[in-house]
Amino acid sequence: MIRRIVASILILLSAPIYAGVPSVPSADAPELAALGNYGVGFRSVTFTHQDQPDVENGDSSGAVVPNHDRKLQVDIWYPASVKNGKKTVTYRGSLWAEPPLPPVNFTQEGLAIGGAKAAGNRHPLVIISHGYSNNPAVMTWLTENLASKGYVVAAIHHRDPNPYVVSTTTTTRAAPNFNRPRDIVFVASQLRDYLGELIDPDNVALIGYSQGGYGVLTAGGATLDPLGPNMGLVAGGALKRSARGGADADAVKLAGVRAIVALAPAGGAPSSAWGADGLAALTAPLLLIQGDSDFTVDYKTGALAVFGGAVNADRYLLTYKQAGHSIALNPAPREMRGSVWDMDWFEDPIWRRDRINAINLHFISAFLAVHLRNDESKGSYLNVPVENSDEGEWNAPAGTPWGAYSPGDAGVTLWKGFQRRHARGMTLRHLPKAPN
């Protein structure tokens, strides 16, 4: 016994300590949220999408829109061989403050090592599209964690226009509807060459939050309705050419996507960007996640509508009861805790931020393992025995540690991988794709 205690102490002393690092789940996280076995490397690259319509600076009159070179910075996290003692990355970002205040700059500590030597090859590729006006620095809870599990994760800086400037036009604010899916398709093509043997180019998943959810659903197969709500708003009719039957429809489609995760996806209100036909065009497996009290993206016309309309995709819908829109960012950094506006980018008024992230990690990890690694054993974490988590029960045998994970065995309805009293306030629904 003494030897075991001493060994445990030595392990703790030798292991790196990541206090305040969002990608490291807390003790009450469900099972699959835990970090993987790889170290994490980090690097950033900039690609230039040449000769693209500058829809932010055009008008909606139908006039010719000038072209420009769109520069896209992409942050990349990857499985790496790292040694303790190496300096970890500090991420830097900014978000728009409450008008008329200037943007607020923030820092976020990570566990990745800049420029670390990559470990292994032929890893699945996960492309991440952040929310409107966000940046990859606010989603390191996900990017670092997935890289530690053997995925190469690429997060795009989309450079959205500021919607809070008084002079910003409706046309300018609609520009991301055009840019998002195009950015994703372009970056995916560039990464296949840039990353080479590090990735399996045919094993790709897309993950998007809010505006990024719209982006990944569109790039992943949902076709845009030519009569959709934003068609007339994007300068020069550029979005219309990307819709079903349009001359540029293929430019917003990424072939061969193996899985899509959309968190609080935009695109459903006031009417669907895709329509029934567009959602039915989705065939890649879907994991949809949203709070049912989202005041930014309406739940009924958001994830719930996509869940109902994507009839040709095998799909899951994880719903957080009473949660709002802030379900996909890191816990608020110190610099963002000075006002309610700043905190509301990150924090939900009811749910703990790190708690939602841990649950997201648990289900995203299971979903990607099934569809990118063909690990069918992880399907048992998705196919829960009761839809409403509050109804789950587990009469654990005497002597079972308090923090043990539900085994999900026969007769156990507490969701597999969750701890007693810690699977509350959620529903998880599943629908298979329609029969041929």
C-alpha positions as CSV (number, residue, x, y, z in Angstrom):
1,M,0.0,0.0,0.0
2,I,2.8,2.4,0.9
3,R,4.5,1.7,-2.4
4,R,1.3,2.5,-4.3
5,I,0.9,5.8,-2.4
6,V,4.5,6.8,-3.1
7,A,4.1,5.9,-6.8
8,S,1.0,8.0,-7.1
9,I,2.7,11.0,-5.5
10,L,5.6,10.7,-7.9
11,I,3.3,10.5,-10.9
12,L,1.5,13.6,-9.7
13,L,4.8,15.5,-9.2
14,S,6.1,14.6,-12.6
15,A,2.9,15.3,-14.5
16,P,2.4,18.8,-16.0
17,I,-0.1,21.0,-14.1
18,Y,-2.6,22.8,-16.4
19,A,-4.4,25.1,-14.0
20,G,-7.0,27.1,-15.8
21,V,-6.5,25.4,-19.1
22,P,-9.9,24.9,-20.7
23,S,-9.0,21.7,-22.6
24,V,-8.4,19.8,-19.3
25,P,-11.8,18.7,-17.9
26,S,-12.6,18.8,-14.2
27,A,-13.2,15.8,-11.9
28,D,-17.0,15.8,-12.6
29,A,-16.5,15.6,-16.4
30,P,-18.1,12.5,-18.1
31,E,-15.8,9.8,-19.2
32,L,-14.9,10.6,-22.7
33,A,-14.0,14.2,-22.0
34,A,-10.6,13.3,-20.6
35,L,-7.5,14.2,-22.5
36,G,-6.0,11.6,-24.9
37,N,-2.6,10.0,-24.9
38,Y,-0.8,12.4,-27.2
39,G,1.0,15.6,-26.5
40,V,-0.3,18.6,-28.5
41,G,1.6,20.7,-31.0
42,F,0.5,24.0,-32.4
43,R,1.3,26.1,-35.4
44,S,-0.4,28.7,-37.6
45,V,-0.5,29.3,-41.3
46,T,-2.1,31.8,-43.6
47,F,-3.6,30.9,-46.9
48,T,-4.7,33.3,-49.6
49,H,-7.9,32.7,-51.5
50,Q,-7.2,34.7,-54.6
51,D,-9.6,36.8,-56.7
52,Q,-12.7,36.4,-54.5
53,P,-15.8,38.6,-54.5
54,D,-15.5,41.3,-51.9
55,V,-19.1,41.1,-50.7
56,E,-18.4,43.1,-47.6
57,N,-17.7,46.2,-49.6
58,G,-20.3,45.8,-52.4
59,D,-24.0,46.5,-52.5
60,S,-27.1,44.4,-53.1
61,S,-28.2,46.2,-56.2
62,G,-26.9,43.5,-58.5
63,A,-23.9,45.6,-59.6
64,V,-20.6,43.8,-60.2
65,V,-18.7,43.3,-57.0
66,P,-15.0,44.0,-57.0
67,N,-12.7,41.0,-56.3
68,H,-9.9,40.8,-53.8
69,D,-7.5,38.3,-52.3
70,R,-9.0,36.9,-49.0
71,K,-6.3,36.0,-46.5
72,L,-7.3,33.3,-44.0
73,Q,-5.2,32.5,-41.0
74,V,-5.6,28.9,-39.8
75,D,-4.5,27.7,-36.4
76,I,-3.5,24.0,-36.3
77,W,-3.3,21.6,-33.4
78,Y,-1.9,18.2,-33.9
79,P,-0.8,15.0,-32.1
80,A,2.8,15.6,-31.0
81,S,5.8,14.2,-29.1
82,V,6.4,16.7,-26.2
83,K,8.6,16.7,-23.2
84,N,7.7,18.2,-19.8
85,G,9.2,21.6,-19.1
86,K,8.6,23.0,-22.6
87,K,6.8,26.4,-22.7
88,T,3.2,26.1,-23.5
89,V,1.3,28.4,-25.8
90,T,-0.5,31.5,-24.6
91,Y,-3.3,32.3,-27.1
92,R,-4.3,35.9,-27.7
93,G,-7.6,37.2,-29.1
94,S,-10.1,40.0,-28.9
95,L,-13.9,40.4,-29.0
96,W,-16.1,43.4,-29.6
97,A,-17.0,45.3,-26.5
98,E,-20.4,46.9,-25.8
99,P,-20.6,49.9,-28.1
100,P,-19.1,52.4,-28.2
101,L,-16.2,50.8,-26.3
102,P,-13.2,49.4,-28.3
103,P,-12.6,45.7,-28.5
104,V,-11.4,43.8,-25.4
105,N,-8.1,41.9,-25.7
106,F,-7.6,38.7,-23.8
107,T,-5.2,35.9,-23.2
108,Q,-5.8,32.2,-22.7
109,E,-3.4,29.7,-21.4
110,G,-3.1,26.4,-23.2
111,L,-1.3,23.1,-23.0
112,A,0.0,22.9,-26.6
113,I,3.7,23.3,-27.5
114,G,4.4,25.6,-30.4
115,G,6.2,23.9,-33.2
116,A,6.4,20.5,-31.4
117,K,7.4,17.5,-33.5
118,A,4.3,15.8,-34.9
119,A,3.6,12.2,-33.8
120,G,2.3,9.6,-36.2
121,N,0.6,10.1,-39.5
122,R,-2.7,9.7,-41.4
123,H,-4.7,11.2,-38.6
124,P,-8.3,12.3,-39.2
125,L,-8.7,16.0,-40.0
126,V,-11.3,18.1,-38.1
127,I,-12.0,21.6,-39.4
128,I,-13.6,24.1,-37.0
129,S,-15.6,27.2,-37.9
130,H,-16.1,29.7,-35.0
131,G,-19.1,31.9,-34.3
132,Y,-19.8,35.3,-35.8
133,S,-17.1,37.7,-34.7
134,N,-15.3,35.0,-32.6
135,N,-11.9,33.6,-33.2
136,P,-10.2,30.2,-32.5
137,A,-8.7,31.4,-29.2
138,V,-12.1,31.1,-27.6
139,M,-12.5,27.4,-28.5
140,T,-9.3,25.8,-27.2
141,W,-11.3,23.7,-24.9
142,L,-12.1,21.7,-28.0
143,T,-9.1,22.1,-30.3
144,E,-6.5,21.0,-27.8
145,N,-8.5,18.2,-26.4
146,L,-9.3,16.6,-29.8
147,A,-5.6,16.9,-30.8
148,S,-4.6,15.0,-27.7
149,K,-6.9,12.2,-29.0
150,G,-5.2,11.8,-32.3
151,Y,-7.0,14.3,-34.5
152,V,-5.4,17.1,-36.5
153,V,-7.6,20.1,-35.8
154,A,-7.6,23.2,-38.0
155,A,-9.6,26.3,-36.9
156,I,-10.2,29.1,-39.4
157,H,-10.0,32.9,-38.6
158,H,-12.9,34.1,-40.6
159,R,-12.5,37.8,-40.1
160,D,-16.2,38.8,-39.8
161,P,-17.3,42.4,-40.2
162,N,-18.2,44.2,-37.0
163,P,-22.0,44.2,-36.7
164,Y,-22.0,46.8,-33.8
165,V,-20.6,49.7,-35.8
166,V,-23.4,52.1,-36.6
167,S,-22.3,52.5,-40.2
168,T,-22.3,48.7,-40.9
169,T,-24.8,48.0,-43.6
170,T,-27.2,45.1,-43.8
171,T,-25.2,43.9,-46.8
172,T,-22.0,43.9,-44.8
173,R,-23.6,42.0,-42.0
174,A,-24.9,39.4,-44.4
175,A,-21.4,38.8,-45.9
176,P,-20.5,35.8,-43.7
177,N,-23.4,33.9,-45.3
178,F,-21.4,33.9,-48.5
179,N,-17.9,33.6,-47.0
180,R,-18.3,30.9,-44.4
181,P,-18.8,27.8,-46.5
182,R,-16.4,29.0,-49.2
183,D,-13.7,29.6,-46.5
184,I,-14.2,26.0,-45.2
185,V,-14.0,24.4,-48.7
186,F,-11.0,26.4,-49.7
187,V,-9.1,25.8,-46.4
188,A,-9.8,22.1,-46.6
189,S,-8.2,21.9,-50.1
190,Q,-5.2,23.8,-48.9
191,L,-4.7,21.7,-45.8
192,R,-4.6,18.5,-47.8
193,D,-1.5,19.7,-49.5
194,Y,0.0,21.6,-46.6
195,L,-0.3,18.8,-44.0
196,G,0.6,16.0,-46.4
197,E,1.0,12.6,-44.7
198,L,0.1,13.9,-41.3
199,I,-3.6,13.6,-42.2
200,D,-5.9,11.2,-44.0
201,P,-7.4,13.5,-46.6
202,D,-10.4,11.3,-47.0
203,N,-11.3,11.2,-43.3
204,V,-12.6,14.7,-42.6
205,A,-15.1,16.1,-40.0
206,L,-16.6,19.6,-39.7
207,I,-17.4,21.3,-36.5
208,G,-19.1,24.8,-36.3
209,Y,-20.6,27.0,-33.7
210,S,-23.5,29.5,-34.4
211,Q,-22.5,31.2,-37.8
212,G,-19.9,28.4,-38.0
213,G,-22.8,25.9,-37.6
214,Y,-24.4,27.4,-40.7
215,G,-21.0,27.2,-42.5
216,V,-20.4,23.5,-41.7
217,L,-23.9,22.4,-42.5
218,T,-23.7,24.2,-45.9
219,A,-20.2,23.1,-46.8
220,G,-21.1,19.6,-45.5
221,G,-24.0,19.1,-47.9
222,A,-27.1,21.3,-47.1
223,T,-28.0,23.2,-50.3
224,L,-29.0,26.8,-50.1
225,D,-32.5,27.8,-51.0
226,P,-32.4,30.3,-53.9
227,L,-35.4,32.0,-52.3
228,G,-33.8,32.0,-48.8
229,P,-33.9,35.1,-46.5
230,N,-30.4,36.4,-47.2
231,M,-30.2,35.9,-50.9
232,G,-31.1,39.5,-51.7
233,L,-28.8,40.9,-49.0
234,V,-25.4,39.7,-50.2
235,A,-23.8,42.1,-52.6
236,G,-24.0,41.5,-56.3
237,G,-26.3,38.5,-56.0
238,A,-23.2,36.4,-55.1
239,L,-25.1,34.2,-52.6
240,K,-27.8,33.4,-55.2
241,R,-25.1,31.9,-57.5
242,S,-24.1,29.6,-54.6
243,A,-27.7,28.3,-54.1
244,R,-29.3,25.2,-55.6
245,G,-28.9,25.3,-59.3
246,G,-26.6,28.3,-59.2
247,A,-23.4,28.6,-61.2
248,D,-21.2,28.5,-58.1
249,A,-23.1,25.9,-56.1
250,D,-20.1,23.5,-56.1
251,A,-17.9,26.1,-54.6
252,V,-19.6,25.8,-51.2
253,K,-19.6,22.0,-51.1
254,L,-16.9,19.9,-49.6
255,A,-17.1,16.3,-50.9
256,G,-16.6,13.3,-48.7
257,V,-17.3,14.8,-45.3
258,R,-17.6,11.9,-42.8
259,A,-19.2,13.7,-39.9
260,I,-20.7,17.1,-39.0
261,V,-21.1,18.7,-35.5
262,A,-23.1,21.9,-35.4
263,L,-23.5,23.7,-32.0
264,A,-26.3,26.3,-31.9
265,P,-26.3,26.5,-35.7
266,A,-27.5,29.7,-37.3
267,G,-29.4,29.6,-40.6
268,G,-32.9,28.8,-39.4
269,A,-34.5,32.2,-38.8
270,P,-36.5,34.1,-39.8
271,S,-36.8,31.4,-42.4
272,S,-34.5,28.6,-43.3
273,A,-31.4,29.3,-45.4
274,W,-31.7,25.8,-46.9
275,G,-35.4,25.0,-46.9
276,A,-36.7,21.4,-46.7
277,D,-35.0,20.3,-49.8
278,G,-31.7,21.7,-48.7
279,L,-31.7,20.0,-45.4
280,A,-32.7,16.7,-47.0
281,A,-29.5,17.0,-49.1
282,L,-27.4,16.3,-46.0
283,T,-26.2,12.7,-45.8
284,A,-23.2,12.9,-43.5
285,P,-23.9,11.8,-39.9
286,L,-24.9,14.8,-37.7
287,L,-24.4,15.7,-34.1
288,L,-26.5,18.8,-33.2
289,I,-26.1,20.6,-29.9
290,Q,-28.1,23.6,-28.5
291,G,-29.7,25.1,-25.4
292,D,-33.5,25.3,-25.6
293,S,-33.5,28.9,-24.2
294,D,-31.2,30.3,-26.9
295,F,-32.1,34.0,-27.5
296,T,-29.5,34.5,-30.3
297,V,-30.4,31.5,-32.4
298,D,-33.9,30.2,-31.9
299,Y,-33.8,26.6,-30.8
300,K,-37.0,25.5,-32.7
301,T,-35.8,27.0,-36.0
302,G,-32.1,26.1,-35.2
303,A,-30.9,22.7,-34.1
304,L,-34.4,21.3,-33.7
305,A,-35.4,22.2,-37.3
306,V,-32.2,20.7,-38.7
307,F,-32.7,17.6,-36.7
308,G,-36.2,17.2,-38.1
309,G,-35.3,18.2,-41.7
310,A,-32.1,16.3,-42.3
311,V,-34.0,13.1,-43.1
312,N,-31.2,11.5,-45.1
313,A,-28.6,11.7,-42.4
314,D,-28.2,9.6,-39.2
315,R,-28.5,12.3,-36.6
316,Y,-28.4,13.1,-32.9
317,L,-29.7,16.1,-31.0
318,L,-28.2,17.0,-27.6
319,T,-30.3,19.7,-25.8
320,Y,-29.3,21.6,-22.7
321,K,-32.5,22.5,-20.8
322,Q,-32.6,26.3,-20.0
323,A,-29.2,26.9,-21.6
324,G,-28.8,29.9,-23.9
325,H,-26.4,30.6,-26.8
326,S,-23.1,30.5,-25.0
327,I,-22.4,26.8,-25.2
328,A,-19.2,26.6,-27.2
329,L,-16.6,29.0,-25.8
330,N,-13.9,28.7,-23.2
331,P,-14.7,29.9,-19.6
332,A,-14.4,33.7,-19.7
333,P,-10.8,34.8,-19.4
334,R,-9.9,37.3,-16.7
335,E,-9.9,40.2,-19.1
336,M,-13.5,39.4,-20.1
337,R,-15.0,39.5,-16.6
338,G,-15.3,43.2,-16.3
339,S,-18.8,43.6,-17.6
340,V,-21.9,41.5,-18.2
341,W,-21.6,42.2,-22.0
342,D,-18.1,40.8,-22.0
343,M,-18.9,37.8,-19.9
344,D,-22.0,37.0,-22.0
345,W,-19.8,36.1,-24.9
346,F,-18.6,33.1,-22.8
347,E,-20.8,32.3,-19.9
348,D,-24.3,30.9,-19.6
349,P,-26.4,32.4,-16.8
350,I,-27.4,29.0,-15.4
351,W,-25.0,26.3,-16.6
352,R,-21.3,26.2,-15.6
353,R,-19.2,26.9,-18.6
354,D,-16.7,24.1,-17.9
355,R,-19.5,21.7,-17.3
356,I,-21.1,22.2,-20.7
357,N,-17.7,22.0,-22.4
358,A,-17.0,18.7,-20.7
359,I,-20.3,17.2,-21.8
360,N,-19.7,18.5,-25.3
361,L,-16.3,16.9,-25.4
362,H,-17.7,13.6,-24.1
363,F,-20.3,13.3,-26.9
364,I,-18.2,14.9,-29.7
365,S,-15.4,12.4,-28.8
366,A,-17.8,9.5,-29.0
367,F,-19.3,10.7,-32.3
368,L,-16.0,11.3,-34.0
369,A,-14.6,7.9,-32.8
370,V,-17.6,6.1,-34.4
371,H,-17.5,8.0,-37.7
372,L,-13.8,8.8,-38.3
373,R,-12.2,5.8,-36.5
374,N,-14.9,3.2,-37.1
375,D,-14.9,2.5,-33.4
376,E,-18.4,1.1,-33.0
377,S,-17.8,0.5,-29.2
378,K,-18.2,4.3,-28.7
379,G,-21.7,4.1,-30.1
380,S,-22.9,2.9,-26.7
381,Y,-22.2,6.4,-25.3
382,L,-24.5,8.0,-27.9
383,N,-27.3,5.5,-27.9
384,V,-28.6,6.3,-24.4
385,P,-31.3,4.2,-22.7
386,V,-33.5,7.1,-21.8
387,E,-34.0,10.3,-23.8
388,N,-34.3,12.5,-20.7
389,S,-31.1,12.4,-18.7
390,D,-33.1,13.2,-15.5
391,E,-34.8,9.8,-15.7
392,G,-31.5,7.8,-15.7
393,E,-30.9,5.5,-12.7
394,W,-27.9,3.4,-11.5
395,N,-28.1,1.3,-8.3
396,A,-24.3,1.0,-8.1
397,P,-23.0,-2.0,-6.1
398,A,-21.9,-1.3,-2.5
399,G,-18.3,-0.1,-2.5
400,T,-18.4,1.6,-5.9
401,P,-16.4,4.8,-5.8
402,W,-18.6,7.9,-5.7
403,G,-17.1,9.3,-8.9
404,A,-17.3,6.1,-10.9
405,Y,-18.8,6.2,-14.4
406,S,-22.1,4.6,-15.2
407,P,-21.3,1.4,-17.1
408,G,-24.4,1.5,-19.2
409,D,-25.0,-2.2,-18.7
410,A,-28.4,-3.9,-18.8
411,G,-30.7,-2.5,-16.3
412,V,-28.7,0.8,-16.0
413,T,-30.4,3.8,-17.4
414,L,-28.0,6.5,-16.2
415,W,-26.3,7.6,-19.3
416,K,-23.1,5.7,-19.9
417,G,-19.9,7.5,-18.9
418,F,-21.7,9.9,-16.5
419,Q,-21.4,10.0,-12.7
420,R,-24.2,9.7,-10.2
421,R,-26.2,12.9,-9.9
422,H,-24.2,14.4,-12.8
423,A,-26.4,13.5,-15.7
424,R,-29.0,16.2,-15.3
425,G,-30.8,18.8,-17.4
426,M,-30.3,17.3,-20.8
427,T,-32.1,15.3,-23.5
428,L,-30.4,13.3,-26.3
429,R,-32.5,12.2,-29.3
430,H,-31.5,10.0,-32.2
431,L,-33.1,9.5,-35.6
432,P,-31.7,7.2,-38.3
433,K,-31.6,8.2,-41.9
434,A,-34.7,7.6,-44.0
435,P,-34.8,4.1,-45.7
436,N,-34.0,4.1,-49.4
